[in-house]
């Protein structure tokens, strides 16, 4: 959130899981090109991960992929 987001500002990803879980977060465009990646360890059952694309994301639709414990979650985000 927010969705849609703006290309010159950060957006946040809310991750829910078990304390101590390792979560890999990746942002890719519609062609599968990776623009952002981060590994986070959950210090609580819910963690907010701030994604600061630093102007790398132009206007368009991207997919945020989060994976942990052999599970993959995908959500679309629109950048204006």
C-alpha distances in whole Angstrom, upper triangle without the diagonal:
3,5,8,7,11,13,14,11,9,6,5,6,8,12,15,18,21,22,23,22,21,18,18,14,15,14,16,17,19,22,21,21,19,17,16,17,17,19,18,20,19,20,19,18,15,13,10,10,10,10,12,14,16,17,18,15,17,16,15,14,13,13,11,14,15,18,20,24,24,21,19,15,14,11,11,8,10,11,13
4,6,5,9,12,13,10,9,6,7,9,11,15,17,21,24,25,26,25,24,21,20,17,17,15,17,18,19,23,22,22,20,18,17,19,19,21,20,23,21,23,22,21,17,16,12,13,11,11,13,14,16,16,17,15,16,14,15,14,13,14,13,16,17,21,23,26,27,24,21,18,16,13,12,9,9,10,11
3,5,9,11,14,12,11,8,9,10,13,16,18,22,26,27,28,26,25,21,20,17,16,14,16,15,17,20,20,20,19,17,17,19,20,22,22,24,23,25,24,23,19,18,15,15,13,13,14,14,17,16,17,14,15,12,12,10,11,12,12,15,17,20,23,26,26,23,20,17,14,10,9,6,6,8,9
4,7,10,12,11,11,9,11,13,15,18,21,25,28,29,30,28,27,23,22,18,17,14,16,15,16,19,20,20,19,17,17,20,21,23,23,26,25,28,27,26,22,21,17,17,15,14,14,14,16,15,16,12,12,10,10,9,11,12,13,16,18,22,25,29,28,25,22,19,16,12,10,6,5,6,7
4,7,9,7,8,6,10,12,15,18,21,25,28,28,29,27,26,22,21,17,16,13,15,14,16,20,19,19,18,15,15,18,19,22,22,25,24,26,26,25,22,19,16,15,12,11,11,11,13,12,13,10,11,9,10,10,11,13,13,16,18,22,25,28,29,26,23,19,17,13,11,7,6,5,6
4,6,6,8,8,12,15,18,21,24,28,31,31,31,30,28,24,23,19,18,15,16,15,17,20,20,19,18,15,15,18,20,23,23,27,26,28,28,28,24,22,18,17,14,12,11,10,11,9,11,9,9,8,10,12,12,15,15,19,21,24,27,31,31,29,25,22,20,17,14,10,8,5,5
4,6,8,9,13,16,19,22,25,28,31,31,31,30,27,24,22,18,16,13,14,13,16,18,18,17,16,12,13,17,18,22,23,26,27,29,29,29,26,23,19,17,14,11,9,7,8,6,8,6,6,7,9,11,12,14,15,18,21,24,27,31,31,29,25,23,20,17,15,11,9,6,6
4,7,10,14,17,20,23,26,29,32,32,32,30,28,25,23,20,18,15,17,17,20,21,21,19,18,14,14,18,19,22,23,26,27,28,29,29,26,23,19,17,13,11,9,8,7,5,9,8,9,10,13,15,15,18,17,21,22,26,28,32,33,31,27,25,23,20,18,14,13,9,9
4,7,10,14,17,20,23,26,29,29,29,28,26,23,21,18,17,15,17,17,20,23,22,20,18,15,14,17,17,21,21,24,24,25,26,26,23,19,16,14,10,9,7,7,7,8,11,10,12,12,14,16,15,17,16,19,20,24,26,30,31,29,26,23,21,19,17,13,13,10,10
4,7,10,13,16,20,23,25,25,25,24,22,19,18,15,14,13,15,16,20,22,21,19,17,13,12,14,14,17,17,20,20,21,22,22,19,16,12,10,7,5,4,7,8,9,11,10,13,14,15,15,14,15,14,17,17,21,23,27,27,25,23,20,19,16,15,12,13,10,12
4,7,10,13,17,20,23,23,23,22,20,17,16,13,13,11,14,16,18,21,20,19,16,14,12,14,14,16,16,19,18,20,20,20,16,14,10,9,6,5,7,9,11,12,13,12,14,14,14,14,12,13,11,14,15,18,21,24,25,23,20,17,16,13,13,10,11,10,12
4,7,10,13,16,19,19,20,19,17,14,14,11,13,12,15,17,20,22,21,20,17,15,13,13,13,14,13,16,15,17,16,16,13,10,6,6,4,6,9,11,14,15,16,14,17,17,17,16,14,13,11,13,13,16,18,21,23,20,18,15,14,12,13,11,13,13,15
4,6,10,13,16,17,17,16,15,11,12,9,11,11,14,17,19,21,19,19,17,15,13,12,11,13,11,14,13,15,15,14,10,8,6,5,6,7,11,13,16,18,17,16,19,19,18,16,13,12,9,10,9,13,14,18,19,17,14,12,11,10,11,10,13,14,17
4,7,10,13,14,16,14,14,11,13,11,13,14,17,20,22,24,22,22,20,19,16,15,14,14,12,13,11,13,12,10,7,6,5,6,9,11,14,17,20,21,21,20,22,22,21,19,17,15,11,12,10,13,14,17,18,16,15,12,12,11,14,13,16,18,20
4,7,10,11,12,10,11,8,10,10,13,14,18,21,22,25,22,22,20,19,16,15,13,12,10,10,8,11,10,8,6,5,6,7,11,13,16,18,21,23,23,21,24,24,23,20,18,15,12,11,8,10,10,13,15,13,12,10,12,12,15,15,19,20,23
4,7,9,11,10,11,10,13,13,16,18,21,24,25,27,25,26,23,23,20,18,16,14,12,11,8,11,9,6,4,6,9,11,14,16,20,22,25,27,27,25,28,28,26,24,21,18,15,14,11,11,10,12,15,13,13,11,14,14,18,18,22,23,27
4,7,9,7,9,9,12,14,17,20,22,26,27,29,26,27,24,24,21,19,16,14,12,10,7,10,8,5,6,9,12,13,17,19,22,24,27,30,29,28,31,31,29,26,23,20,17,15,11,11,9,10,13,11,13,12,15,17,20,21,25,27,30
4,6,6,9,10,14,16,20,22,25,29,30,32,29,29,26,27,24,21,18,15,12,10,7,9,7,5,8,10,14,15,19,21,25,27,30,32,31,31,34,34,33,30,27,23,20,18,14,13,10,10,14,13,15,15,19,20,24,25,28,30,33
4,6,9,11,15,16,20,23,26,30,32,33,30,30,27,27,23,21,17,14,11,8,5,5,5,5,8,10,13,15,18,21,24,26,29,32,31,31,34,35,34,31,28,25,21,20,16,15,12,12,16,16,18,18,21,22,26,26,30,31,34
4,6,9,13,15,19,22,25,29,31,32,29,29,26,26,22,19,16,12,9,6,5,6,8,9,11,11,14,15,18,20,24,26,28,31,30,30,34,35,34,31,28,25,21,19,15,14,11,11,15,16,17,18,21,23,26,27,30,31,34
4,6,10,13,16,20,22,26,28,29,25,26,23,23,20,17,14,10,8,6,5,8,9,9,11,11,14,14,18,19,22,24,27,30,28,28,31,32,31,28,25,22,18,16,12,10,7,8,11,12,14,15,18,20,23,24,28,29,32
4,7,10,13,17,20,23,25,26,23,23,20,20,17,13,10,7,6,4,6,10,11,12,12,11,14,13,16,17,20,21,24,27,25,25,29,30,29,26,23,20,16,14,10,9,6,8,11,12,13,14,16,19,22,22,26,27,30
4,6,10,13,16,20,22,23,19,20,17,17,14,11,8,6,5,6,7,11,12,12,12,10,12,10,13,14,17,18,22,24,22,22,25,26,25,22,19,16,12,10,7,6,5,8,10,10,10,11,13,15,18,19,22,23,27
4,7,10,13,17,19,20,16,16,13,14,11,7,6,4,6,9,11,14,16,15,15,13,13,11,13,13,16,16,19,21,19,19,23,24,22,20,16,14,10,8,5,5,7,10,11,11,9,10,12,14,16,17,20,21,25
4,7,10,14,16,17,14,14,11,11,8,6,5,6,8,11,12,16,17,16,14,12,12,9,11,9,13,13,16,18,16,16,19,20,19,17,13,10,7,6,4,7,9,13,13,12,10,10,10,11,13,13,17,17,21
4,6,10,13,14,10,10,7,8,6,4,7,9,11,15,16,19,20,20,18,16,14,11,12,10,12,11,15,16,14,13,16,18,16,14,10,8,6,5,6,9,12,15,15,14,11,11,10,11,12,12,15,15,19
4,7,10,11,9,8,6,6,5,7,9,12,14,18,19,22,23,22,20,17,15,12,12,9,11,9,13,13,11,10,13,14,12,10,7,6,5,6,9,12,15,19,18,16,13,12,10,10,9,9,12,12,15
4,7,8,5,5,4,6,7,9,12,15,18,21,22,26,26,25,23,21,19,16,16,13,14,11,15,14,11,10,12,13,11,9,6,5,7,8,11,14,17,21,19,18,14,13,10,11,10,10,12,12,16
4,5,5,5,7,8,10,13,16,19,21,25,26,29,29,28,26,24,22,19,18,15,15,13,16,14,11,9,10,10,8,7,5,6,9,11,14,17,21,24,22,21,17,16,12,12,10,10,10,11,14
4,5,8,10,11,14,16,19,22,24,27,28,31,32,30,28,26,24,22,21,18,19,16,19,18,15,12,12,12,9,7,6,7,11,12,16,18,22,25,23,21,17,16,13,12,10,11,11,12,15
4,6,9,11,14,16,20,22,25,28,29,33,34,32,30,28,26,24,23,20,21,18,20,19,15,13,14,14,12,10,9,10,13,14,18,19,23,26,23,22,18,18,15,15,13,14,15,15,18
4,6,9,12,13,16,19,21,25,26,30,31,29,27,26,24,21,21,18,19,16,19,18,15,13,15,16,13,11,9,9,11,11,14,16,20,22,20,19,15,15,13,14,13,14,15,16,19
4,6,9,11,15,18,21,24,26,29,31,30,28,26,24,21,20,16,17,14,16,16,12,11,13,15,13,12,10,10,12,12,15,17,21,24,22,21,18,17,15,16,14,15,16,15,18
4,6,8,11,14,17,21,23,26,27,27,25,22,21,17,17,13,14,11,14,14,11,10,13,15,14,13,10,10,10,10,13,15,18,21,20,19,16,16,14,15,14,14,15,15,18
4,7,11,14,17,20,22,25,27,26,24,21,19,16,14,11,11,8,10,10,7,7,11,13,13,12,9,10,10,12,14,16,19,23,22,21,18,17,15,15,14,13,14,13,16
4,7,11,13,17,19,21,23,23,21,18,16,12,11,8,9,7,10,11,9,9,13,15,15,14,11,11,9,10,12,14,17,20,20,19,16,16,14,14,14,13,15,14,17
4,7,10,14,16,19,21,21,19,16,15,11,11,9,11,10,13,15,13,13,17,19,18,17,13,12,10,9,10,11,14,17,17,17,14,14,14,15,16,15,17,17,20
4,6,10,13,15,17,18,16,13,13,9,10,9,11,12,14,17,15,16,20,21,21,19,16,14,11,11,10,11,12,16,17,16,15,15,15,16,17,17,19,19,22
4,7,10,13,15,16,15,12,13,10,12,12,14,15,18,21,19,20,23,25,24,22,19,17,13,12,9,10,10,13,14,15,14,15,16,17,19,19,22,22,26
4,6,9,11,12,12,9,10,8,11,12,15,17,19,22,21,21,25,26,26,24,20,18,14,13,10,11,10,13,15,15,15,15,17,18,20,20,23,23,26
4,6,9,10,11,9,11,10,14,15,18,20,23,26,25,25,29,30,29,27,23,21,17,16,12,12,10,12,15,15,16,16,19,20,23,23,26,26,30
4,5,7,7,6,9,10,14,16,19,21,24,27,26,26,29,30,29,27,24,21,18,16,13,13,11,13,16,15,16,16,18,19,22,22,26,26,30
4,7,8,7,11,12,15,18,20,23,25,29,28,28,32,33,32,30,27,25,21,20,16,16,14,16,19,19,20,20,22,23,25,25,28,29,32
4,5,6,10,12,16,19,22,25,27,30,30,29,32,33,32,30,27,25,21,20,17,17,15,16,20,19,20,19,21,22,25,25,28,29,32
4,7,10,13,16,19,22,25,28,30,30,29,32,32,31,29,26,23,20,19,15,15,13,14,18,16,17,16,19,20,23,23,27,28,31
4,7,10,13,16,19,22,25,27,27,26,29,29,28,26,23,21,17,17,14,15,14,16,18,17,17,15,17,17,20,20,23,24,27
4,6,10,13,16,19,21,24,24,23,26,27,26,24,21,19,16,15,13,14,13,16,19,17,17,15,17,17,19,19,22,22,25
4,6,10,13,16,18,21,21,20,23,23,23,21,19,17,14,15,13,15,15,18,21,19,17,15,16,15,17,16,19,19,22
4,6,10,12,15,18,18,17,20,21,21,19,17,15,12,13,11,14,14,18,20,18,17,15,15,14,16,15,17,17,20
4,6,10,12,14,15,15,18,19,19,18,16,15,12,14,13,16,18,21,23,21,19,17,17,15,16,14,16,15,18
4,6,9,11,11,11,14,16,16,15,13,13,10,12,13,16,18,22,23,21,18,16,15,14,14,12,14,12,15
4,5,8,9,10,13,15,16,16,14,15,13,15,16,19,21,25,26,24,22,20,18,17,16,14,14,12,14
4,6,5,6,10,12,13,14,12,13,12,15,16,19,22,26,26,25,22,20,18,17,15,13,13,11,13
4,6,8,11,13,15,17,15,17,16,19,20,23,25,29,30,28,25,24,22,20,19,16,16,13,14
4,6,7,10,13,15,14,17,17,19,21,25,27,31,31,30,26,25,22,20,18,15,14,11,12
4,6,10,12,13,12,14,15,17,19,22,25,29,29,27,24,23,20,19,17,14,14,11,12
4,7,8,10,9,12,12,16,18,21,25,28,28,26,22,21,18,16,14,11,10,7,9
4,6,9,10,13,15,18,21,24,28,31,31,29,25,23,20,18,15,12,10,7,7
4,7,9,13,15,18,22,25,28,32,31,29,25,23,19,17,13,10,7,5,5
4,7,10,13,16,20,23,26,30,29,26,22,20,16,14,10,8,6,5,7
4,7,10,13,17,20,23,27,25,23,19,16,13,10,7,6,5,6,9
4,7,10,13,16,20,23,22,20,16,14,10,8,6,5,6,8,11
4,6,10,13,16,20,18,16,12,10,7,6,4,6,9,11,14
4,7,10,14,17,16,14,10,8,6,5,6,7,10,12,16
4,7,10,14,13,10,7,6,5,7,9,11,14,16,19
4,7,10,10,8,6,5,7,9,12,13,17,18,22
4,7,7,5,4,6,9,12,15,17,20,22,26
4,6,5,7,9,12,15,18,20,24,25,29
4,5,9,11,15,18,21,23,27,29,32
4,7,10,13,17,20,23,26,28,32
4,7,10,14,17,20,23,26,29
4,7,10,14,16,20,22,26
4,7,10,13,17,19,23
4,7,10,13,16,20
4,7,10,13,16
4,7,10,13
4,7,10
4,6
4
